[in-house]
Amino acid sequence: MTRGRDGGAGAPPTKHRALLAAIVTLIVAISAAIYAGASADGGTRDHALQAGGRLPRGDAAPASTGAWVGAWAAAPAAAEPGTETTGMAGRSVRNVVHTSVGGTSARITLSNLYGQSPLTVTHASIALAAGPDTAAAVAGTLRVLTFGGSTRVIIPAGGRVMSDIARIAIPYGANVLVTTYSPVPSGPVTYHRQARQTSYLADGDRTADVTAVAYTTPTPYWRYLTALDVLSHEADGTLVAFGDSITDGLGSETDANHRWTDILAARLHEAAGTGDTPRYSVVNEGISGNRILTSRSGRPADNPSGLSRFERDVLERTNVKAVVIALGVNDILNSPELADRDGILTGLRTLVDQAHARGLRVVGATIMPFGGHRDHTKARETMRQEINEEIRSGRVFDTVVDFDKALRDPYDPRRLRSEYDSGDHLHPSDKGYARMGRTLDLDTLKGRTPVAA
């Protein structure tokens, strides 16, 4: 989405935030200890820092039993402005990500999709965050990451790399710190702008630091990191949410994990092991401003179209079983001329066909109201209604989640209900996102589509 504004509830008083931080830190530490006890080799051996602040080798370990699933993901969305020459040379990038499932081992994926030169990463690490809004790590959880057995990896321009497996106990709902250091210029930086999560930067190689002292620069972006997978006993597969800024969570409170995908992940976690509800993790592949049919400029394109990125961001995700597609409003809002209704529906059906070819179940979302937004017109409203009518007919997706019906104002269906509106008449508020996350019927996720012969 474009032209959205930040919204959501205000920050709680400092005293309450401090108490919340202490409680979350205790919960994470206890959960980590529980997971560690379940690991085949304990998974919590401490790594004494060697001279110069380096971690010893040997953090990577063979995987034990379980299923590899996505615990978190973010689509590489664009080249970061201002990083064309130096990239992040000489700085440590500590990304903070929130897990949708727990596991006993982990691996990450780094991307240099938008780089015009090779990205050299000399050190990388992973750890549990000591609280909800800090760059400090829980004592004893910091692990060095390796790539093909080496701490050093060179990612070619346009390329990506997956790390070796690291034995680390990661609980559901934890904040995880993934830190990279590159000593040499390489730009532009591949980044995800609308993280809705505070990460941190430090000067020099601080990948082994467990304190937050050096991480003096907060940042609203995720850089290089595009996936965190875990070996899990909690989930059998991954559910991908594929959308635009409404999936990205624009308008929700930063660092609160109030995106609709966070709410859905919590519901799946609570339902795991009860009845025949699928045991899925949830990863968020939303990009703000994303359209089904049109990419922005650049090579590779900034904000690639849904059609062009579907294979990368959905079909290539770890152990993906189902996808929720929530796209279309930007095609209606941002076309130079009125969008092609049939083109949008054809694009959605193309995505469904690609998913079915891999045996994935596809849930499609109706397009939510945007009455009151400055780009709302009667013609665009008519188009939205026509597309939603076709989606509800069952002729596009395997099943439908009706976000439009759930969030619209019953007295003026062209608009979001006031308490669900972040204020820009396009993006939901925290209450609106919570409503979305509760609307999807978990039973609709059951089953997979047979792969066509």
C-alpha positions in Angstrom: 0.0 0.0 0.0 1.1 3.6 -0.5 0.4 6.8 1.4 -0.6 5.0 4.6 0.2 6.4 8.0 1.3 4.8 11.2 -1.4 4.2 13.7 -2.4 2.0 16.6 -2.7 2.5 20.3 -0.3 4.7 22.2 2.7 3.5 24.2 2.0 2.4 27.7 3.5 4.3 30.7 7.2 3.8 31.2 6.7 1.9 34.5 4.3 -0.5 32.9 6.6 -1.0 29.9 9.5 -1.9 32.2 7.3 -4.4 34.1 6.2 -5.9 30.7 9.8 -6.2 29.6 10.7 -8.0 32.8 7.8 -10.4 32.5 8.5 -11.2 28.8 12.2 -11.7 29.5 11.3 -14.2 32.3 8.8 -16.0 30.0 11.3 -16.3 27.2 14.1 -17.5 29.5 11.8 -20.2 31.0 10.5 -21.3 27.6 14.0 -21.5 26.3 15.0 -23.8 29.2 12.0 -26.0 28.5 12.9 -26.3 24.8 16.5 -27.0 25.6 15.5 -29.9 27.8 13.6 -31.4 24.8 16.6 -31.1 22.4 18.5 -34.2 21.5 21.8 -32.7 22.6 20.6 -30.2 25.1 21.1 -27.3 22.6 22.1 -24.8 25.3 25.8 -25.3 25.7 27.4 -21.9 26.5 30.0 -20.5 24.2 32.7 -18.6 26.0 33.9 -15.6 24.1 37.4 -15.9 22.8 39.9 -13.0 22.6 38.7 -10.3 20.4 35.0 -11.1 21.2 34.8 -14.0 18.7 32.7 -17.1 19.3 34.4 -20.5 18.9 33.5 -22.7 16.0 31.2 -25.7 16.3 27.7 -24.0 16.8 26.3 -25.8 13.8 24.8 -29.3 14.6 23.0 -32.0 12.8 19.2 -31.8 12.9 17.2 -34.1 15.2 13.6 -35.2 14.5 10.8 -32.9 13.7 9.6 -30.9 10.7 11.3 -27.9 9.2 8.9 -25.0 8.9 9.0 -21.2 8.5 9.0 -19.4 11.9 9.3 -16.0 10.3 9.8 -14.5 6.8 9.9 -11.1 5.1 9.8 -10.5 1.3 12.8 -8.7 -0.1 11.0 -5.5 -1.1 13.4 -3.0 -2.6 16.9 -1.5 -2.7 17.4 0.8 0.4 17.8 4.4 -0.7 21.2 5.9 0.3 23.0 2.6 0.4 24.0 2.5 -3.3 27.8 2.8 -2.7 28.7 1.6 0.8 25.8 -0.6 1.8 26.2 -1.5 5.5 30.0 -1.7 5.4 31.6 -1.6 8.8 28.3 -1.9 10.7 26.6 -4.8 12.5 22.9 -5.2 11.5 20.9 -6.8 14.3 17.5 -7.7 12.9 14.8 -8.4 15.5 12.1 -10.9 14.3 9.1 -12.5 16.1 8.5 -16.3 15.8 5.2 -17.9 14.9 6.3 -21.3 16.1 9.0 -22.9 18.3 11.8 -25.3 17.5 15.0 -26.9 18.6 17.2 -25.9 15.7 17.3 -23.0 13.3 18.7 -21.7 10.0 18.4 -18.4 8.2 18.3 -17.1 4.7 20.2 -13.9 3.6 19.4 -12.1 0.4 21.5 -9.8 -1.8 18.7 -9.5 -4.4 19.1 -5.8 -4.9 22.9 -5.7 -4.6 24.9 -4.6 -7.5 28.1 -6.3 -6.2 28.8 -9.3 -4.0 27.9 -9.0 -0.3 30.6 -10.4 2.0 29.4 -11.4 5.4 32.3 -12.3 7.7 30.4 -13.1 10.8 26.7 -13.8 11.7 25.0 -14.9 14.9 21.6 -15.8 16.2 20.2 -15.4 19.8 17.0 -15.0 21.8 16.2 -11.4 22.6 16.3 -10.5 26.3 13.1 -8.5 26.0 10.5 -7.0 23.7 12.4 -3.8 22.9 16.1 -4.5 23.3 19.1 -5.6 21.2 20.4 -7.6 24.2 20.4 -11.4 24.2 19.3 -13.9 26.7 22.5 -15.2 28.4 23.8 -18.4 26.9 21.6 -18.4 23.8 24.0 -16.6 21.3 25.2 -19.0 18.5 27.6 -18.3 15.7 26.1 -19.0 12.3 28.1 -20.8 9.6 27.6 -21.2 5.8 29.1 -24.4 4.4 31.1 -24.8 7.6 32.6 -21.3 7.4 31.7 -18.1 9.3 32.4 -16.2 6.1 30.1 -16.2 3.1 30.0 -14.2 -0.2 26.5 -13.7 -1.6 26.6 -12.8 -5.3 24.7 -9.8 -6.6 21.1 -11.0 -7.0 21.7 -14.1 -5.0 20.8 -15.5 -1.6 22.2 -18.1 0.8 20.9 -20.4 3.6 23.0 -20.9 6.7 24.0 -24.2 8.2 21.8 -25.5 11.0 22.4 -24.0 14.4 21.3 -25.8 17.5 19.3 -23.2 19.5 16.1 -23.6 21.4 13.6 -21.1 20.1 10.2 -20.8 21.8 6.9 -19.8 20.1 6.4 -16.0 20.3 10.0 -15.2 21.0 11.9 -12.2 19.6 15.0 -13.5 17.9 18.2 -11.5 17.1 19.9 -12.3 13.8 23.1 -10.2 13.4 25.3 -9.9 10.3 28.5 -8.0 9.8 30.1 -7.0 6.4 33.4 -5.2 6.4 33.5 -4.1 2.8 31.2 -1.8 0.7 28.4 -3.6 -1.2 25.2 -1.9 -2.1 22.4 -1.3 -2.5 21.1 -3.0 0.6 18.2 -5.5 0.1 15.6 -4.4 2.7 12.0 -4.6 3.9 10.8 -1.2 4.7 7.6 -1.7 6.7 8.9 -4.1 9.4 6.7 -2.7 12.2 9.5 -4.0 14.4 12.5 -2.1 15.8 15.9 -3.5 14.8 19.4 -2.1 15.7 22.7 -1.1 14.1 26.2 -0.9 15.7 29.5 0.3 14.5 32.1 -2.4 14.0 31.8 -6.2 14.3 29.4 -6.7 17.2 27.9 -9.9 16.1 29.1 -11.7 19.3 27.9 -9.0 21.7 25.2 -10.2 24.1 24.6 -6.7 25.5 22.9 -3.8 23.8 25.6 -1.3 24.7 27.0 -1.0 21.2 23.6 -1.0 19.4 22.8 2.7 19.7 21.0 3.1 16.5 17.4 1.8 16.3 16.0 1.2 12.8 12.5 0.4 11.4 13.8 -1.8 8.6 14.8 -5.5 8.2 18.0 -5.8 6.1 19.3 -8.9 4.2 17.4 -11.4 6.4 14.4 -12.9 4.6 13.7 -16.1 6.4 14.1 -17.9 9.8 13.3 -21.6 9.7 13.1 -23.9 12.7 13.0 -27.7 13.3 9.7 -28.0 15.1 7.5 -30.4 16.9 4.7 -27.8 17.1 4.0 -27.6 13.3 3.9 -29.9 10.3 3.9 -27.2 7.7 3.9 -23.5 6.8 1.1 -21.2 6.0 2.1 -18.2 3.9 0.2 -14.9 4.0 0.7 -13.2 0.7 -0.4 -9.6 0.4 0.2 -5.9 0.5 0.5 -3.3 3.3 -2.6 -4.7 5.1 -0.7 -8.0 5.4 2.5 -6.1 6.2 0.6 -4.6 9.2 0.8 -0.9 8.2 -1.2 1.1 10.8 -0.6 -1.4 13.6 1.5 -0.5 16.7 5.2 -1.0 16.2 6.8 -3.8 18.3 3.5 -5.1 19.4 3.0 -7.9 16.9 -0.6 -6.9 16.1 -0.6 -7.8 12.4 -3.5 -10.0 11.4 -1.0 -12.7 10.7 0.3 -12.6 14.3 -3.3 -13.1 15.6 -3.8 -16.0 13.2 -0.5 -17.6 14.3 -1.6 -17.3 17.9 -4.8 -19.1 17.2 -3.1 -21.9 15.3 -0.6 -22.3 18.2 -3.5 -22.5 20.7 -5.4 -25.0 18.6 -2.4 -27.2 17.9 -3.1 -30.8 19.0 -6.8 -30.2 19.4 -9.2 -31.9 16.9 -8.0 -31.9 13.3 -6.9 -28.3 13.0 -3.8 -28.1 10.8 -0.6 -27.7 12.7 0.9 -24.7 10.7 3.3 -22.0 11.4 2.6 -18.6 9.7 5.0 -16.5 7.7 4.2 -13.0 6.4 5.1 -12.2 2.8 3.3 -8.9 2.6 4.9 -5.9 0.8 3.5 -2.4 1.2 2.1 -1.1 -2.0 2.1 -4.5 -3.7 -0.1 -5.1 -6.7 -1.1 -8.3 -8.5 -0.2 -7.2 -12.0 2.3 -4.3 -11.9 5.9 -4.0 -10.6 7.7 -0.7 -9.9 10.8 0.3 -11.8 14.3 -1.0 -11.4 16.3 -4.1 -12.3 15.3 -6.1 -10.3 12.1 -4.2 -9.8 11.4 -2.6 -6.5 8.2 -3.9 -5.1 7.8 -6.7 -7.7 4.2 -7.7 -8.7 2.4 -10.5 -7.0 2.6 -12.5 -10.2 6.4 -12.1 -10.5 7.2 -12.9 -6.9 4.8 -15.7 -6.1 7.2 -18.5 -6.8 10.0 -16.9 -4.7 7.8 -15.8 -1.7 5.3 -18.6 -1.6 6.2 -21.7 -3.5 9.8 -21.7 -2.4 9.0 -21.2 1.3 10.0 -24.1 3.6 7.4 -26.9 3.8 4.6 -24.6 2.6 1.1 -26.3 2.7 -1.3 -23.4 2.3 -1.5 -19.7 1.3 -3.8 -16.9 2.0 -3.9 -14.3 -0.8 -5.0 -10.8 0.1 -4.2 -8.6 -2.9 -6.0 -6.3 -5.3 -6.7 -3.0 -3.6 -3.5 -1.3 -4.9 -4.3 -2.4 -8.5 -7.7 -0.6 -8.1 -6.2 2.5 -6.4 -3.0 3.1 -8.2 -3.5 2.4 -11.8 -3.1 5.4 -14.2 -6.5 4.6 -15.6 -9.2 2.5 -14.0 -7.9 -1.0 -13.3 -8.8 -3.9 -15.5 -11.3 -5.9 -13.5 -10.9 -9.0 -15.6 -7.1 -8.6 -15.5 -7.1 -8.6 -11.7 -9.3 -11.7 -11.6 -7.2 -13.4 -14.2 -4.1 -12.6 -12.2 -5.6 -14.1 -9.0 -6.6 -17.2 -10.9 -3.0 -17.5 -12.2 -1.7 -17.4 -8.7 -4.2 -20.1 -7.7 -3.1 -22.3 -10.6 0.5 -22.0 -9.6 -0.3 -22.9 -6.0 -2.4 -25.9 -7.1 0.5 -27.2 -9.2 2.4 -27.6 -6.0 -0.6 -29.1 -4.1 -1.2 -26.0 -1.9 -4.6 -25.0 -0.5 -5.5 -21.5 -1.4 -7.6 -19.1 0.8 -8.6 -15.9 -0.9 -9.5 -12.6 0.8 -12.1 -10.2 -0.3 -10.9 -6.6 -0.8 -11.7 -4.4 2.2 -13.5 -1.0 2.0 -11.6 2.2 1.4 -14.4 4.8 1.4 -13.1 8.1 2.7 -9.7 7.5 1.3 -8.5 10.3 -1.0 -8.4 8.0 -4.0 -11.8 6.5 -3.5 -14.2 7.0 -6.4 -17.6 5.6 -7.3 -16.1 3.7 -10.2 -13.4 2.2 -8.0 -16.0 1.2 -5.4 -18.0 -0.5 -8.1 -14.9 -2.4 -9.3 -14.2 -3.5 -5.7 -17.7 -4.8 -5.3 -17.6 -6.7 -8.6 -14.3 -8.4 -7.8 -15.6 -9.3 -4.3 -18.7 -10.8 -5.8 -16.6 -13.0 -8.0 -14.4 -14.0 -5.1 -17.4 -14.9 -3.0 -18.9 -17.0 -5.8 -16.2 -19.7 -5.2 -14.9 -19.4 -8.8 -11.5 -18.0 -7.9 -10.1 -19.6 -4.7 -10.6 -22.9 -2.8 -12.2 -21.1 0.0 -12.8 -17.4 1.1 -12.0 -15.3 4.1 -14.4 -12.4 4.0 -12.3 -9.5 5.4 -14.7 -7.0 3.7 -17.7 -8.3 5.5 -15.9 -8.5 8.8 -14.5 -5.0 8.9 -17.0 -2.8 6.9 -19.3 -0.3 8.5 -22.8 -1.9 8.5 -24.4 1.5 7.9 -22.0 2.5 5.1 -20.4 -0.6 3.5 -18.1 1.5 1.5 -16.1 2.4 4.6 -14.3 0.5 7.4 -16.1 0.5 10.7 -14.7 3.4 12.7 -13.0 1.3 15.4 -11.4 -0.8 12.8 -9.9 2.2 10.9 -6.4 3.4 11.6 -7.4 6.8 10.5 -6.5 6.8 6.8 -9.7 4.9 5.8 -7.6 2.2 4.1 -5.4 0.4 6.7 -7.0 -1.2 9.8 -6.3 -0.3 13.4 -5.0 -2.8 15.9 -8.6 -3.7 16.6 -9.2 -4.1 12.9 -6.2 -6.4 12.5 -7.3 -8.5 15.5 -10.7 -8.8 13.9 -9.1 -10.0 10.6 -6.9 -12.6 12.4 -10.0 -14.0 14.2 -12.1 -14.0 11.0 -10.3 -16.8 9.1 -12.0 -20.1 9.9 -9.2 -22.6 10.8 -11.3 -25.4 9.3 -10.9 -23.9 5.9 -7.2 -24.7 6.0 -7.8 -28.4 6.1 -6.7 -30.6 3.2 -4.5 -30.0 0.2 -5.2 -29.7 -3.5 -4.0 -32.7 -5.5 -1.2 -31.8 -7.8 -2.3 -31.8 -11.5 -0.9 -34.5 -13.6 
